[in-house]
């Protein structure tokens, strides 16, 4: 779809390819394989000498529609869809790196990503150095001749730390490394890493792209040659594939992405301001608050503060757990991006499997709670949290 169309238009129109039935809503192609006209065509498609669909592990019309739509929103040449957000990160590393190469990463990332970088990838000869995400100089000092990839979440999970994408892109370019930005918290509705200099954008489509907690999915976006020669080849052979049904659900979710993100961001900002004034709260982490250490950067880099609000409850784990247990409306679950507000205690859930030292480096303390704001009434959310905080 031409770039002159606005994001809202691309979100509902990009990637649409109608069948002979001329359906208005995107078709769902539930098939494992595709039929060829003759033996020569089959051979040509298997050899990548002719475009067309072969097998749904790596080529399916519904998945293609999702890939094209998300690429149109992110301003990327191409998108490779995967089975989950974590499989998108794994496919990026396995498709673009080899044994003996090196990753530089912020420690302020999702707990499962820390696990991947510290316990799984070393088995295959890929090492990771963690540095302060907000200090470009620290990234530069960590570079080795073998450094291939810079990896960052911005805003980070769960403290909403903001990294200067443009500044980090310059460091990566000087080091001959690729910069991968996990854009899960903002999505293209609120932030566009590629125009800021990122080489790759990674998504857990499970979160805001779906928006209603229904399916699992992931995606990697970037230059065509880089993705198709590396990441797509890994997906085709190893098979961490996005199912056509999940792709279809994600297509429907993307249609309402901007209006959901804007509404949830407005409520999250108001909730963050209320929490910041509560005597039982030690600190609130939200990019649109002036107290946030990267507030000015967030204002330049993002369209709004997003829908994630994290905060430290005074007294540590037990008072924090009492807040969680006192909720009657908010869902106690580690998922985020849903229209239903969720709450979790990161130190014992999303970051519970990493070491205490790694949690400390990421700023994840025992009193920290993360709220992913949905579409409920702000007044009702305040009442639900106040029940535990006031007690």
N, C-alpha and C positions, 0 to 999 in steps of 0.2 A: 504494500500500500504506500502511495506517495507520502513523503515526509511533511508535505504542506498541511496534511490533516492534523487536527489537534489530538491530544492524548485520548480524550474521551471517545472520539470517533474511532481511532485505531483500536481502542479497547473492545469495541463491539463489532468492528468490521474486518480488521486485519486477519489474514489466514483463512478467509472464507472461500471454499472451493465447492461449488454445488455439483451434485451428481446429475444424472440424466432425469431425475425426478424433480429437480429444481426446488428443493426444500429450502425454507427460510432459515430455520434453526440448523446449526451445524450437524451433519450426519455423524452417527456413532458406528464405526466399522469394527465390529467384533468378529474378527477372523484371524486365524493364526498364519495363513499363507495366502498367496495370490496366484491366479492362473495365468499362464503364458499362452500366446497365440501359437507358438511353435518352439521347437528345440533351439533354434538359433536365437530367438528372443530370450529364452531362459538363460542361455549361455552368456549373452551380452549383458543381461542385468546382473548376473552373479559376478561378472568381471568388471562391473561398474563402467561399462562402455555405452550403456543406454539407460536413461532415467526411467524410473518406474519402481513399483513396489515388489518386494520379494518375500519377506517374512517379517512378521510383526515384532520380532525381537529387536529389529533395528530399522524397520520402515513400515509406517502405518499412516493412512491419511488423517485420522483424527489426531494422532500425535504430531504430525506435520503442522496441522492447523494451530495447535497450541504453541509449537516452536516458533512459527512465523508471527503469531500475535505477540508473544512476549518479546521477540527480537525487535518488532516494530516499536514497542513501548520503550525498550532500553536503548534504542539507537544502535543496535549491534548488527553486524553482518549476518550472523547465524546463531542459532540456539540448538544445543543438544539436550534433550530431555532425559531424565533419569528416574529411577524408581523412588528416590528419596533425596532429601537435602544432603545427607551424609554420603550417599552414593555419588552425588554430584562432586563433592570434594574429593572422594576417593578416585573417581574417574579422571579428575583434573590432574592429580598427582601421578597416577599410574599411566595416564595417556601422554603426559608431557615430560616426565622425569625418568631417570634411571638410577641404578645403584651407584652410590658414590656422590650423588648430588645433594644439595642442601637447601632447606627452607628457612626463611626468617619470618617469624610470626609474632604478633602481639599475644600476650598471655590472656588478654581479656576477650576470650572467645568461648563458644559453647563447650560444655564439658566433654561431650562425645568427640568433638574435634581435637581437644587436648589429648584424649585417649588415643585417637588415631595417630596423631603426630608423635606421641611419646612411647606407645607400646606396640603398635602395629607396623608403622612404616620403618622403624629401625630394623625389623626382621628382614626387610628387603633392601637394606643399605641406604635408606634415605634418612638423614638427620635433620633435626629442627633446633634452631636457637630462638628463644623467646626474649623479646626486648620491649622496652616501654613504647607502647603504640603511638603516644603523642609526641615523641621526641625523634624527629627525622635523623638527627645525628647518631642516635643509638642504632638505628637501622643501618646506617652507613658503616659504622664501626663493626657491625656483626657480619658484614659481607665477606665471603670467602671466594676464592677462584671457582669453587664448585657451586656457588649459590645460583639457583635456577628460579626460585619462586619467593615472592613476598606475599604473605596472606594476612588479611585483616578483616575484622567485622567493624562496621561503623554505621550506626551506633552499635556498641558492643552488647553482648548478652552476659550478665543482666544489668550492668551499671551504666549503660547508655554512654559509654566513653566515645568521643568523637575524634576521628583521625583525619588529618588534613590530606585528602586524597591527592590533590594536585601536587603538594610538596613531596609526598611519598612516591608519587609516580616519577618525579624527577630523580629521586635517589635510585629507584629501581632501574630506570633507564640508564643511569650512569654506571650501574653495576652489571648491566646486561641481563637483568632478571625480569621476569614477568610479575606484574602486580595483579593479584586476584582480590576482589572486594566482595565479601558476603553482604548482599543488599537486602537481607531478609526482613529487617526491622522497618525499613523505609519503603521498599519496593520502588519501581519507577514512578509511582504516583507522587513520591516525596523527594526522591534523589536519583540522579543519573550519574553513576560513576564513570562511564566511558567518556563522555565529553570532558570530564575532569582529568582524564589521563590514564584511567585503569585499563589494563589489557583484557581482563576477564571479569565477569560478574557472575556470582553464584547465588542460587536461590534454593531455599527450602520452600517449594511451592505449596507444601502442606499448610503453611501459615497463612499469610494475608492474601496470597494469590487465590487460594481456595476461599478463605474467608469465613467458612462455616464449619470447620473441623470435620470434614467428611472423608477426605482421601489423603493419601501420601503421594508426594511427588517431589522432583527436584529438577534443576536446570543449570547449565553452564552456557554463558553467552560470550561472544567475542569475535575475532577475525575468522573468516571462513577457512583460510588455509591452516591456521593453527588448530582449530577445532576439528575439522574434517580429517586432517592427516594424523591427528593424535588422539583426541578424546573420543571421537566417533568410532575410530578403529578399536579402541579398548571396549567401548560399549557393544559394538557389533560382535566381538569375540567373547567377552566375559559376561555380557548379558544383564547388567543392572538396569533393565528397561522399564520405562513408564508404560503402564497398561493403557490401552485405548479408552477404557471406561473412565479411568482416573483423568486422562487428558481431556475428555469431554466435560467432566465436572469442573476441571480447572478453567476451561474455556468459559464456562458459564460464570464462574467466580470472578474472572478478570473483568467481565462486563460492568461490574459494580465496584471495581477496585477503588477508583478515586473518591467516589462519594462516601464509601465506607471509611477509607483512611482519613479523609478530612473530618468527618463527624466524630470518629473515635479519637482523633488527635485533639479536637476541641475539648472533649470531655476529659481526656487524660491531663491536659494542661490545667484545667480547673481543679481536678482531683489532686494534682501535684501541689498546687498552691495551697489547697486546704490542708493537705498532709504536712506541708512545711510549717504551718502554724500550730500544729498539734503538739502539746507538751510531751507526749510519749514517744515522739519521733525524734531521733537523733539527727538524721540527715535524709534528704530526698534527692534522688538522682533522676533528673528529667532535663533534656537539652534546652527547652524554652524558658526554664527558670534562670534568672540572672545569677543565681548561686552556683549554677553548673560551671565547672572549670573551662569548658570549651563552648560556652554560650555564644560568643561572638562568631566562632567558626561554624557552629550549627546554623546560625542565622544566615550565613553566606552560602552554606553548602546544601542545606535542606529547605524544603518548602514549608515544613512545619515540624513540630517536635516529635511526632509519632505517637503511638498508642501504648508504649511501655513505660510504666512508672515503677521504680524500685525505691525502697526506703529501708533504713536501719531502725529497728525498734529498740528502744532503750532496755538494757538488761539481758540481751542475747537470745539464746535459742528458746527457752521456755516461754518468755513473754511473746516472742514471735509466733510460736506454735499456738498460743492461746488466741491470738488474733485470727489465725487460719481456722482454728476449730470453732470459733464463735460465728463464723460467716453462715448465713442462711440462704443467701442469694448467689453470691460469687461461687463459681465452680472450683473445687480444689483439684487441680490438674496441672501438669507441667506443660501442656500444650499452650500455644499462643496464636494470636491472629484470628481468633474466632469472634463472631458477633456477640457471643456470650462471654462476659468478663471472667477471667481465670486468675487464680492466685497460687503461688508455689513458694516453698522455702528452698532456694537454690542449693544451699550447703548440704542438704540431705536428699536432694532429688537430681536436678540437672547437672550439678557439680559434685554429687555425692561419691562418685567412683574415682575421682582424681585425688591426689595426695593433699594433705593439709597444707603443705608448702605451696602447691600449685594454686589452691584456693586462696591462700594469703596473697600470692603474687597477683592473682586476678581481682583482689579486693572483695572476695566473697566471704563475708563474716557470718557468724552464727545468728545474728539478729536481722539479717537481710531478708526481705520479702520482695517478690516481683509480682506486680499486677499487670496483666495484659487487658487493657480496657476495651470493652465491647460497645454495644449500642444501647445498653440500658439507661435509665434515668440517672443523672448525676446525683440527685438527692438520694435515690435508693442505694447507690454504691457507697455514698458517705455514711448512711445509716448502717449499712452492713459492716463496714470497717470500724466504725465508731463503737459498735457493740463489743468488740474485743479490746480496742484501744482504751476506751473509757473504763473498762472493767479492771 
